[in-house]
């Protein structure tokens, strides 16, 4: 499926250790100590080595501080509050030494001590989850990530992000997808951007489980996400339209609409695709669109194959296109008296194929107003494409949105509307 095209997850997963990396300073420790319950106090035996540890920390003598902390840990008669304070110092000193495994274990003891204020519990739990992710202890990262989610009432997308990525690295694909879906939903509900990285991990998880629908739907979200590089968005569009094109239930008209959107996005590149586009356009009576597609088919990748046949066919289509152009004034006269809007629709399609966008839009609207169209869903997409050429984006989106969900063209209409937001 997409194993060769999904971005390297070693880069994707860097977001957790980058965006959420633990920042530790003496102010944070001082704040925690300030907010301790007033009635609690360190026992006299433990206080002496901890005082030495504190003095060493202030001088940035990390090794000396750790010696004093271990001395305090060796005292047999310690209270739970003694252990809480010892672990606070151990966490801080170990983090300064970049010993994040020890720091994570110490901070876990702090969080579970019962002495951390409710106000600080969310941040300390976040730190435990982040440290364990950084240490590649993904089971612990999931455990404390879920606790972080619970403490925030499910309102922090970053909590779902870290937890979902840890689940992914544990190869729990279903859980990763579910958790990262929550990150997306929470971010959208809060009016925050959906991160590309969340969707990339979801995409890979769906790909791991051969879930073609999940891959396609996630790619649709990726083309709308907060993608930093335009070339990546274009790549997602290409992958997305490949999944739509691959559906067995597609008919020729659906395939033509897919090729049209690919062409608009600049991702229709192969001679065979242009050839198929030309064949379908010619078969439904749009010879000038077929001419443009076949001209491309003679100049792009793979154009040498079947070149003589295509050139001969191109000459035929040019004659048909000229005949079609000459027929437009006659259609203009016939359309008002016609019983249905089909003549107006044919006129609009003709004008559009010859890049005459304003008369095309007028004719298409008249045809839809008159009614009786054989393919009203196709007419809506044609009108939307025409309005986009006139830079009337909002009206174009309304035309695409008017295609009913029951139509075979519903998905491609939705994709045209997404493109309209970006054009």
VENMOCOR-V970226 format. One record per backbone hydrogen bond with DSSP energy under -0.5 kcal/mol. NH is the residue of the N-H (numbers start at 1). CO is the residue of the C=O. E is the energy in kcal/mol with one decimal. If there is no record, write none. Layout:
NH CO E
NH CO E
This chain:
5 2 -1.5
6 2 -2.2
11 8 -1.3
12 8 -1.5
13 9 -2.7
14 11 -0.9
15 12 -1.6
16 13 -1.0
17 13 -0.6
18 14 -1.4
19 15 -2.7
20 15 -0.6
20 16 -1.4
21 18 -0.7
24 22 -0.5
29 25 -1.6
30 26 -2.6
31 27 -2.6
32 28 -2.3
33 29 -2.4
34 30 -2.3
35 31 -1.6
36 33 -1.0
40 37 -1.4
47 43 -2.4
48 44 -1.2
49 45 -0.7
50 46 -1.9
51 47 -2.2
52 48 -1.7
53 49 -2.3
54 50 -2.6
55 51 -2.1
56 52 -2.0
57 53 -2.5
58 54 -2.2
59 55 -1.1
60 57 -1.5
61 56 -3.2
62 60 -1.2
65 61 -2.3
66 62 -2.3
67 63 -1.8
68 64 -1.9
69 65 -2.3
70 66 -2.4
71 67 -1.8
72 68 -2.1
73 69 -2.1
74 70 -1.3
75 72 -1.1
78 76 -1.4
83 79 -2.1
84 80 -2.2
85 81 -2.3
86 82 -2.7
87 83 -2.6
88 84 -1.7
89 85 -2.2
90 86 -2.7
91 87 -2.8
92 88 -2.2
93 89 -2.7
94 90 -2.6
95 91 -2.2
96 92 -2.0
97 93 -1.4
98 95 -1.4
99 94 -2.9
100 98 -1.2
103 99 -2.1
104 100 -2.2
105 101 -2.0
106 102 -2.5
107 103 -2.5
108 104 -2.1
109 105 -1.6
110 106 -1.9
111 107 -2.7
112 108 -1.9
113 110 -1.5
120 117 -0.7
121 117 -1.3
122 118 -0.7
124 120 -2.4
125 121 -2.3
126 122 -2.3
127 123 -2.1
128 124 -2.1
129 125 -2.4
130 126 -2.7
131 127 -2.8
132 128 -2.2
133 129 -2.0
134 130 -2.7
135 131 -2.1
136 133 -1.5
137 132 -2.9
138 136 -1.3
141 137 -2.0
142 138 -2.4
143 139 -2.2
144 140 -2.8
145 141 -2.0
146 142 -2.7
147 143 -1.5
148 144 -2.2
149 145 -2.4
150 146 -2.4
151 147 -2.6
152 148 -1.6
153 150 -1.2
154 149 -2.6
155 152 -0.9
157 155 -0.7
159 156 -1.0
160 156 -1.2
161 157 -2.5
162 158 -2.4
163 159 -2.0
164 160 -3.0
165 161 -2.2
166 162 -2.1
167 163 -2.3
168 164 -2.1
169 165 -2.1
170 166 -1.2
171 168 -1.8
172 167 -2.8
173 171 -1.3
176 172 -2.4
177 173 -2.5
178 174 -2.2
179 175 -2.8
180 176 -2.7
181 177 -2.1
182 178 -1.4
183 179 -1.5
184 180 -2.1
185 181 -2.6
186 182 -3.0
187 183 -2.2
188 184 -2.5
189 185 -2.4
190 186 -1.6
191 188 -1.4
192 187 -3.2
195 193 -0.5
196 226 -0.6
199 195 -1.3
200 196 -2.3
201 197 -2.1
202 198 -2.1
203 199 -2.9
204 200 -2.2
205 201 -2.4
206 202 -2.7
207 203 -2.3
208 204 -2.5
209 205 -1.3
210 207 -1.4
211 206 -2.5
212 210 -1.1
215 211 -2.3
216 212 -2.5
217 213 -2.7
218 214 -2.2
219 215 -2.2
220 216 -1.8
221 217 -1.5
222 218 -2.3
223 219 -2.0
224 221 -0.9
225 221 -0.7
225 222 -0.7
226 194 -2.1
227 225 -2.1
230 228 -0.5
232 229 -1.1
233 229 -1.7
234 230 -2.3
235 231 -1.7
236 232 -2.5
237 233 -2.4
238 234 -2.3
239 235 -2.4
240 236 -2.9
241 237 -2.9
242 238 -1.6
243 239 -1.8
244 240 -1.9
245 241 -2.6
246 242 -1.6
247 244 -1.2
250 247 -1.4
255 251 -2.4
256 252 -2.5
257 253 -1.9
258 254 -2.0
259 255 -2.4
260 256 -2.4
261 257 -2.0
262 258 -2.6
263 259 -2.8
264 260 -2.2
265 261 -2.1
266 262 -0.8
266 263 -0.7
267 262 -2.6
268 262 -0.7
269 267 -0.8
271 301 -2.3
274 270 -2.0
275 271 -2.7
276 272 -2.5
277 273 -2.4
278 274 -2.6
279 275 -2.4
280 276 -2.3
281 277 -2.5
282 278 -2.6
283 279 -2.0
284 280 -1.5
285 282 -1.4
286 281 -2.7
290 286 -1.7
291 287 -2.3
292 288 -2.1
293 289 -2.0
294 290 -2.7
295 291 -2.5
296 292 -1.5
297 293 -1.9
298 294 -0.9
298 295 -0.6
299 296 -2.1
300 296 -1.4
301 269 -0.6
303 300 -1.9
305 302 -0.7
307 304 -1.4
310 306 -2.4
311 307 -2.6
312 308 -2.1
313 309 -2.4
314 310 -2.5
315 311 -1.7
316 312 -1.6
317 313 -2.4
318 314 -2.1
319 315 -1.4
320 316 -2.0
321 317 -2.8
322 318 -1.9
323 319 -2.1
324 320 -2.4
325 321 -2.4
326 322 -2.0
327 323 -1.0
327 324 -0.5
328 324 -0.6
328 325 -1.1
331 327 -2.0
332 328 -2.3
333 329 -1.4
334 330 -2.1
335 331 -2.3
336 332 -0.5
337 334 -0.8
338 334 -0.9
338 335 -0.8
341 371 -3.2
343 340 -0.5
345 341 -2.4
346 342 -2.8
347 343 -2.3
348 344 -2.7
349 345 -2.7
350 346 -2.2
351 347 -2.7
352 348 -2.4
353 349 -2.2
354 350 -1.3
355 352 -1.8
356 351 -3.0
357 355 -1.0
360 356 -1.4
361 357 -2.5
362 358 -2.1
363 359 -2.4
364 360 -2.5
365 361 -2.3
366 362 -2.2
367 363 -2.4
368 364 -2.1
369 365 -2.3
370 366 -2.2
371 367 -1.8
376 373 -0.5
379 375 -2.0
380 376 -2.0
381 377 -1.8
382 378 -2.5
383 379 -2.6
384 380 -2.6
385 381 -2.7
386 382 -2.0
387 383 -2.7
388 384 -2.0
389 385 -1.5
390 386 -1.1
391 388 -1.7
392 387 -2.9
393 391 -1.0
396 392 -2.1
397 393 -2.7
398 394 -1.7
399 395 -1.9
400 396 -2.4
401 397 -2.5
402 398 -1.0
402 399 -0.5
403 400 -1.5
407 404 -1.7
410 407 -1.5
413 409 -2.4
414 410 -2.1
415 411 -2.1
416 412 -2.2
417 413 -2.0
418 414 -2.0
419 415 -2.5
420 416 -2.3
421 417 -1.3
422 418 -0.8
422 419 -1.1
423 419 -1.9
